[in-house]
């Protein structure tokens, strides 16, 4: 039992506490990713479609456009009408470009979609630029901040780009695939006997991928 003074002191202590202690550590509001394209597996292969929710639905009111076009008194409105049509056309071109780039990425990285990161193919901006007959700067702009929803998850377009590493058989290997292989080798290590960077490099070399020990160390640190 507690006397009245002790009880009042306890109540005062409880009332002084913050009922939401985690609020002091609350970060920024979460930002949800809305994918720009959907990648789906079909019987005939992989399909790529624009996400309708990510595309602004704009159209010109034809009734007003007809009135403006017939009258000579609306020069300013006619200019604004033309600008509106240019904006809609620009968005259509933007979506066409986005779809071309996404389809090229999916075509080149189909092995990744089927098998995972170890099957990632080396690909740089120039590869896609040449495939769609556009400038690298355009591809860079299109792939920045754009996301695709795939059966393996949601990825930024730039995730699919990786440097080329020469393989023993003359075929280039993706740096992403090498990192994935290193991750798997580390996961399969014997307990208490971790593999050294040199041992990892040797194992990769036996698989036909010549990677320097310092490169393995860099990839390992990144993982």
HUHUSUL-V610819 format. One record per backbone hydrogen bond with DSSP energy under -0.5 kcal/mol. NH is the residue of the N-H (numbers start at 1). CO is the residue of the C=O. E is the energy in kcal/mol with one decimal. If there is no record, write none. Layout:
NH|CO|E, NH|CO|E
This chain:
7|3|-2.2, 8|4|-2.5, 9|5|-2.1, 10|6|-2.2, 11|7|-2.4, 12|8|-2.3, 13|9|-2.1, 14|10|-2.3, 15|11|-2.6, 16|12|-1.3, 17|13|-0.6, 17|14|-1.1, 19|17|-0.6, 21|18|-0.6, 23|20|-1.7, 24|21|-1.0, 25|22|-1.5, 26|23|-1.0, 32|30|-0.6, 35|33|-0.6, 36|147|-2.4, 37|147|-1.4, 38|49|-3.1, 39|149|-3.3, 40|38|-0.5, 40|47|-2.2, 42|40|-0.5, 42|45|-3.3, 45|42|-1.1, 47|40|-3.0, 49|38|-2.4, 51|36|-2.7, 52|50|-0.7, 54|51|-1.9, 55|52|-1.1, 56|54|-0.5, 58|56|-1.1, 62|60|-0.8, 65|61|-2.5, 66|62|-2.3, 67|63|-1.7, 68|64|-2.5, 69|65|-2.2, 70|66|-1.5, 71|67|-0.9, 74|71|-0.6, 78|74|-2.5, 79|75|-1.9, 80|76|-2.1, 81|77|-2.4, 82|78|-2.1, 83|79|-2.0, 84|80|-2.2, 85|81|-2.1, 86|82|-2.3, 87|83|-2.3, 88|84|-2.2, 89|85|-2.3, 90|86|-2.5, 91|87|-2.1, 92|88|-1.8, 93|89|-2.3, 94|90|-2.5, 95|91|-2.3, 96|92|-2.2, 97|93|-2.5, 98|94|-2.5, 99|95|-2.4, 100|96|-2.3, 101|97|-2.5, 102|98|-2.5, 103|99|-2.6, 104|100|-2.0, 105|101|-2.4, 106|102|-2.5, 107|103|-2.4, 108|104|-2.3, 109|105|-2.1, 110|107|-0.7, 113|109|-1.7, 114|110|-1.8, 115|111|-3.1, 116|111|-0.5, 116|112|-2.1, 119|116|-1.9, 120|117|-2.1, 123|162|-1.3, 127|124|-0.8, 128|124|-1.3, 129|125|-2.7, 130|126|-2.5, 131|127|-1.5, 132|128|-2.1, 133|129|-0.6, 134|129|-2.4, 138|135|-0.6, 139|135|-1.8, 140|136|-2.6, 141|137|-2.0, 142|138|-2.5, 143|139|-2.2, 144|140|-0.7, 144|141|-0.6, 145|143|-0.5, 146|143|-0.8, 148|155|-2.9, 149|37|-2.8, 150|148|-0.6, 150|153|-2.5, 153|150|-1.9, 155|148|-2.3, 155|153|-0.5, 157|146|-2.7, 158|143|-0.7, 159|156|-2.1, 160|157|-1.6, 161|158|-1.5, 162|123|-2.2, 165|173|-2.3, 167|171|-0.9, 168|208|-3.8, 170|167|-1.6, 173|165|-3.4, 174|120|-0.7, 175|163|-1.5, 178|174|-1.9, 179|175|-2.3, 180|176|-2.2, 181|177|-2.1, 182|178|-2.5, 183|179|-2.5, 184|180|-1.9, 185|181|-2.4, 186|182|-2.5, 187|183|-2.1, 188|184|-1.5, 189|186|-1.5, 190|193|-0.6, 193|190|-2.5, 200|196|-2.3, 201|197|-2.4, 202|198|-2.1, 203|199|-2.5, 204|200|-2.4, 205|201|-2.1, 206|202|-1.9, 207|203|-1.0, 208|205|-1.5, 209|204|-2.6, 210|166|-0.7, 210|208|-0.6, 211|209|-0.9, 216|212|-2.2, 217|213|-2.3, 218|214|-1.9, 219|215|-2.6, 220|216|-2.9, 221|217|-2.2, 222|218|-1.9, 223|219|-1.6
